[in-house]
Amino acid sequence: MNVPGARIRVNGGPWRSANGAILRPADYGNTMASIEVEGASRTTYVALNDARPQKPTPHRQDRAMWIWEKAAYNLVLNPGSRRLLETSVPEVKTLYLGISPYAGRDVIEDARPRLRELIAWAHARGMRVHATVAAGTSPPYLGVLPQYRDRAVTEMERVLNYNLSSREDERFDGINVDIEPYILPWFRAEQPEPQIQWLDTLRAMIERRDAAGSPLLFGPAIPRWLDTLQIPYGGATKPLSEHIQDMSDYIAIMDYRDQAQGGAGIIAQAQNEIAYGKPLSVVLGVETLDIATSGDPATITFREEGRDAMEAELSQVYQAFAGSKAFAGVAMHHYESIRALPTVWGPTGVFPAIPPDSTPPTAVDRAPSAVPYGHATVDLAYGRAYDDVEVARYEIYRGDALAGSSTGLTFTDTGLLPETSYTYRVVPVDVAGRRGPASAPVTVTTGSSALRPVIVDAMELAQESGAVRVRVRMVDQRTGEPVAGTVRGRFTYSAGRYVTMTAGADGWATATSETPRNPVGQVGFAVHRVSIPGAYWAPAYDRVKDEFIPLTGHS
């Protein structure tokens, strides 16, 4: 059998492709040599007896939702998490389930019985489940390059082979492909080559689906602007979005805007794909994630507006496309951020419901490990805890102080002091707020540095003319003296503007938020970065963190 992905190494040397000459004996002298080969073959699909290929059948996906690996692995490995899913987002009928390896586990290989249980559970409740995959590379967008295409194809085969090994009610209904090659620095500059490579990769994945005779729906996630790129492919020059629609069963447009109407709104940005699409082939994705550090939250995400505002805008989307055969529904990004999204920010806001939770979580099943990185950072990793509903977060204690929390199985503690020993424990907390047993401690010592630590000493927030004004004071952590420099941060909750401020000789820096769309709610501020010559920010010792005030209406 041909093994195209085989690698080889000689005498424990570096792994390299097994293509071509294995070794040159002259390079080794008169000695025995160890030759190791590793690899996996491309799958061969055969029809047994009277088996016939099955064709994909499109289905309405409304409401769909992306579930990335941190939450997806909870659903697979902690059965109680499924109760939370159906209670907190009862409207969701299609799950885009992340199945890439996570925290040393690979659910599609080493937890197949649990994965089968989850999918059968979802099917019994009228849900569909699509495996969400990237390209088997890190970062994912490398998977479109010809030298890595086999990895993307292998991701497809993993899902196909899982399905073939499972009963019908345990199989994935589709595959949602999230490669995002437009992040490549040369995606625009070298057009049309990267776009053609993307299409070739998608086609190669689809060809494996067809070779297996599988009815698995194939649906790439694409940005809203692909209809502006004219690309020659397959003998025709047309928008890149249409090439992808031609070969796929559906597309999930990342139509990330927080308004339905207008030229840049959700409706207008999807019109071309809807008009071109096959029946039930266009899903519109909306964002709920806090994206202030990577984009403009004022236009992209519903994070600031809240769930009520999102549903009001989406009602206009449903109305606009009610007569469209191509419209397959709305997908929300993503499960963790949706659970953290209230109806509106402030004391009247309501968060998604949680089911009854009767017991605290277990301790983590692997003690934490800690690795120092330089003079101010420690990386921690730890095992999983289990709960009758779900472990909502892992609290990380630095000594007796809460250093922070994580929804996943890693945590990075930053802003520490040089040449200082720190002892950490991990405490799981479930969705009802119950705490499980603390983990065993782990102690680590940071490296040395001549830089002086500075901290946030004070923060003041005040509402002014509908917006919110923040004042932040920076001081030397050791002496308490004010320091001048650059402070970057962002407003939170009902606002989201990212700002750059200058702290003067008195240490004070000032900025103003955008005017929140909703005049009632709350606005906070969080410092993100500090630049001061000869110094570094030590947030572990800040005297104030993430303050907020209620909004009382535009004044």
N, C-alpha and C positions, 0 to 999 in steps of 0.2 A: 504493500500500500504506500502511495506517495505521502510523505509528511513534509509539506511545503514550509512549515514554520519551525523546522528543527534547528536547534542551536548545538554547538559543539565547543568543548574546551579540552585542552591538552595539559596534563600535569597541573591541574588546578588553576590554570590561567584564566584570562577573561573569556566569557561566553561570546561566541560570534556565530554568524550564519554558517550553516553546514554546506552551503553551495560552494562548489569549486574544490580546490585542493584542501585536504584536511590538515596536513602539516608538511614541513620540509625537514626530512631526517637530518640533513646537514646542520640544522640549527640546534640539534639536541645532543650530538655525539653518540658514543656507544653506551646506550642506556635503555632500560625499559621505559615505556611511556604509558601513562593512563589516558585513555580517550573516553570522555563522557558525552553522551548525546541526550538531549531532552527535547520534547516537542509533542504536539498533538496534531493528528491528521484532520483534514477537512472531512466533514461528515458525508457519508454516502447514503442517499435516501433510496429505498427500494419499495415498490408496491408488492405486497404479499397477497397471494390468492386473487380475490376479485376486488381488491381495493382500487378506488378511483380518486383522482384529485378532487379536492373540495374548493369551492370558490368563496371568497369573502363576501359577506352580506352586510352592508352598512346598517348602522342602528343609530337612533337618536341618543346623544350623549349627555343631554342636559339633566341635571347640572353635573359637570365633571370637575375634578380637582386633582392637582398634582400633590403627591405625597412623597417627599424625598426620603432618603435612606434612614435618617435618624428616627423619623416617625414610622416609616414602613417596617423597619426591623422590629419596632415595638409591636406592631400589629401581627407580625409573623410569630415572634418569640414569646410575647406576653398576651395570652388570649383575652385577658380583661380589657386590653386596649381597644378591642373591637366594640365593646359596649360604649366606650367613649365616642368612637367614630359615629355610630348610628344615633347617639343622643345629641352630640354637639353639631353635627351637620346632616340632619335627616333628609335634606333636599338633595344630597349628592347621590347620584346613581351610576356614575362612572369614575373609577379610581385609576389614575395614572400612577402606578406603584413603582417607586424606585427600587431596583433590585441589584444595583452594582455592589461589589464587596464593600463592607463597612466594618471598621473596628475589629479586623481579624476574622470576620465571618463572611460567608458567601451563601446566602439563603437558597440560591437556585442549585447549589451543589451539596452543601452539608446540612441543609435544613429542609429538604424537599417535603417530608411528611407534614411539617408545620406550615409550609407554604401552600400545600394542597388543602390543608384544613381551612386556611384563611380564604382561599379563592372559593371553595365550596360553600363556606359560610356566607360570603358576599353574594354568590349566585342564589342561594336559598332566600335571600332578602331582596331579590330583584335588581341587584347591582351587576355591572359589567366591570371587568378588571383588565386594564391594559398594562403590560410591562413597560416601564420607562427605562430606556437605556441610552447611553451615550455612544462612545466609539471604542471602548476598551483602552483608551489612552488617557494620559494626564499631562496637560489639559485635554478635554474632550475634542476640541476642534482639530487637533492633529490627525484625527481619524479620517479626515477627508483626503489627506495626502496619500498619493499612491503607495508609498513605502509602508504605510500603516493601515491600508484598507483592509487587509486580512483580519485585523483586530476588530474592526467594525462588523465585518461579516461573521466573525466568531460570536460576537454579542447576539446577532440574529440567530445563529445556530443554537446558542445556549437556551434561548426561549423556545425555539422549535423542538429541540430535543427534550426539554422539560415537558412540553405539551404531549409529545408522543409517548412519554413514559407515564402519563397521568390519565385518570378517568376523565370523561367528557366534562363533568361538573367541576373538575379541579384544574381545568385548562384556562390559560389566558385567552381573552377575547380579542385582544389586539396588542400592538406594540407601538409605543409613542417614542419617537426617535429625537433626542435632544442633543445635537452635535454642535450647533452654533458656530460654523466656520467663519462667519463674518467678523469674528473677533480676531482672526488672523491679521497682522499688521498690513499685509499686502492685498487684502481681499478686494479693495477698490482699485488700488494702483495697478494691479496686474490683471484686471478684468479683460477677457472672460475666463482665464485659466482656472482660478480658484472656484468659480461658479460651476464650471464644467466638471472639475474634480468632485465637487459636492454631489452633483447629479450622478456621476459615475458610481460614487460610493452608495448612494441611495439605491440605484438600480442594481448594484451587486447584492445588496441586502434583500431586495425584493426577489431577485432571481433565486436566492436560496429558499425563500418562502415558497415560491412556485415549484421548485424542485422537490420540496417536501410535500407538495399537494395540500398545504395547510390553508384553512379558511381564516387565518389570523389577519385582522385588519392592520394595515400599515399606515401610520400617520406621523409625519415629521412635524415638529414644532418649528415655526418660521416667524421672523419678524414681520411687522406690518408693511414694510417698505419694499419688499422684494418685487412688487409689481412695477417699480420704477426702473428696474435693471433689464435692459434688452440683451438677451443672451442667445447666441447661435448654438443649437444642439439638436441632434437627430434630424438634420436637414431643414430645420425651421428656426427663425429668429423671432422670439417672443419674450414677454416678461418671465423672469426666473420663477416667479410664483406659479405661472401657468405650466411651465415644464414640470415642476414638482407636483402640481395637481394632476397632470396627465398620467404620471406613473404611480401615484399614491391613491389609497382608498379614502383618506381624509387628510386635512391639514389642521393643525391647531395654531391659529395666528396669535402671536403674542401682541395683542391689540391693547397695549398698556397705556391707556388714557383714562382719566377719571371724570370725563364728561362724555355723554352720549352724542350730543349735537356739536355742530361746528365743523369747519374744514379739517381740523386735527382731531375730531372726536371719534369715538369707537365706531359709530355707524359709517361715517365717510371713509375711514381708513380700511374698512373691510368690504366696501361696495364692489370693487373689481373682482376680488376672489369669490364673493357670493354670486356675482353675475356669471362668472365662468364655471363655477363648480358643478360637479355631478350631484345627484340627490344625496342628502345627508352627508356631505363631505367637508363642510367648513365649520369648525369650532372656533369661537372667539374667546381668547384668554384675557382675563383682567387681573390686575396686580393688587395685592393687599399688603405686600411686604414693606417694611421700613427701608427705603432705598436712598435716604438722604446723603449717604457718603458716596453713592455711585451714579446718581441721576437727580432729576428735578422732581421732588415729591409733590410740588404744586400742580403738576400736570399729569404725572405718570401713575401714581398709586392712590388707592382709597384709604390708605393708612391714616391720614389726617382727618378725613371726613367721617369715617365710621361706617358701620354696616348699613344703617338706614339710608344714608346718602348713596351708597353703592347700589342698593336695591332699587332706589328711585331712578337712578340713571339706567340700570339694566332693564327696568320696565319699558323704557323708551326703545331700547335695543330690540327687545322681544316684539314690540309693536311694529318697529320698522321692518323686521324680517319675518313677520308672521306669515306672509304669503310666499316666502322663498322655499323652494324645494331643497336648495343646497344647504340651508342653515341647519346645523345639527345641534346647536346649543351653545352654552357658555361654560368655560372652564375657569376655575379660580386658582390663583397661585398665592399661597400654597397652604397646606393643612395647618402647620404650626402657626403661621401668621394669622390665619382666619380664626383660630381658637383664641388668639390674643387681640382680636378686633371687636370692640364693643359697638353697640348700636350708635353711640355717640360718646365722645370723651367727656368726662366729668362725673359728678355724683349721680346723675340720672341714667348713666350708661349701663347697659345690660350686656354681659358677656354670654357666649354660647353655653347652653346648659351642660351639666355633667351628671352622670348617673350616680346613684347611691354608692358610697365607698365605705366599707365596714372595717377594713384592717389597714394598718400601716404597711409600707413596703418592706421587703427584705433588705438585708445589707447587700452591698455590691458583691458580686461573686468572684472578683479578683481585686486584691489590694492595690492601692494606687502606686504608680511609679512616678518619679519626678526627675526631670533633667534640667539643670540650669543652662541658660543661654545668655552668655555675657554677664553683665553686672546687675541687670535689673529685671530679668525675665526667667520664669520657671514654667516648663511645659509638663502638664500632668496627664496621665492616662489611667483608666480604672475600668473595672468590670461593670456588668449590667446588674441592676436591681429589678425585682419583680413585684407586681402589685395586683390586687383583685380588680382594679380598674387600670390606672396607668401611673407610672412615675413621671411627674410633670417636669421635674428638674433635679439636678444634683447640686447641692450646696457644698461649696468648697471652703473649708475653714483653715485659715492661716493662724495657727495657735488657737486662741479663743475668738478671733475676729472673723467675720464672714468676708472672705475675699471676693466672692462672686458666685455665680451659678451658671450651669450649662444644661441645655436640654439633651446634649449628646454625651459621649463617653471620653471626651477630652476637655481640657481647660488650660488656658494660658494666663498665668498671673503676671502682670506687668507693673512697672513703676516701683520696683523694690529697691532696697539699699545695697550698695556694694559690700562684699565681704561679710555678709550677714547670713546666719543660719535660720531657716524657716521650716516649721513642721506643719504638715498638711493632713487633714482628714476629710473624707467625703461622706456626706449625709444625703441619702435619697429622700425626696419629698413627693408625696403623691398629689393628685389633683384636688383632693380634699384638704390639703395642707398638713397631713400627718407625716411625721418624720420617722424614718427607719433608723436602725442602728448605725452608729458611726463606723467607718472603716478603721482598719489598723493605720497607725500614723506612718508617715514617710518624711524624712528630714533631708534637706539639701542646702548647700551653701552657694551663694552667688559669687561671681568673679569680682575682680578689682576694677576700679576706675577713678580717674582724677576729676571727672565731672562732678559738679555740685548738684544735688537734687533740689528741685523747686516744686511747689505744691499750690493747689487752689486753696486759698485761705478763707475766701468769702464769696458769696454769690447773692445778688439781689435781682428780683424780678418785679416788674410793675407794668400794669396795663396802661397804654397811652394811645388814644385815638383809634381804638380797635385792635391795634397791634400790641406786642409785648416788648418791653425794653429790658435787656439784661446787662448787669454789671458784674464782672468777674475780677477778683483780686489775686494776683500771683505773688508769692513770697518765697524766700529761701527757706527750705525745710529745717535747716539747722539753726539759723540765726533769727528767722522771722522777719528779716528785712525785705521790703518790697523790691521786685525785680521788673525790669522793662523787657519787652520782647513781643513775639507774635503768638496769638492764641487763636486756634481754629476750633469750631464746634458747630453744633446744630440745635435748632429748636425742636421740641418733641411734642408728642400727643397731637393736639389740634393744629399745630404748625410743624414746619419741617425744613425751613430755610437753613442752608449751610453757610456759615459766615466766617470771615477772617477779620480779626480785631488786632489792634495794637495796644499793648499795655504800656502806659507811660512810666515815668520815674516813680510815681506813687503806686505802681503795680496794678492800677485799675484799667480794664478794657471794657468797651461798651459796644453793643450792637442792638438792632431792632429786627423783629420778626416780620414776615409778611402778615397781612390781615387775614386771619382764618376765615374760611368760607362760612362756618357756623359761628355765630357770635356768642354762643353758650358752650362751654366745655372747659378745657384746661390746657395750659401751655407750660412746658418746661424747657430746660436747657441742659445740654451735656457737652462738656469739653471733650474734644477728640485728639488734638495735637497741640503741642507747645514748642516753640522754637526760641531758645535763648542762648546766646553765645556762651560757651564754657559750662553749660548746664544741661540737665535733662529733666523732663517731667516725671515725678514719682507719684502717680495717682493712688497708689496703695496707701499713701499717707495724707491724701486730701482731707481737709476739714469739713468740706461740704461736697455732695455729689448729687447730680441729677435733680435739682430742685424744680418745683412747679407751682403754679398758682391757678386758681379757678378764673374762668372768663365770666364776666357778668353782663355781657352785651356790649356792642360797639358804643364807645363814648365819643 
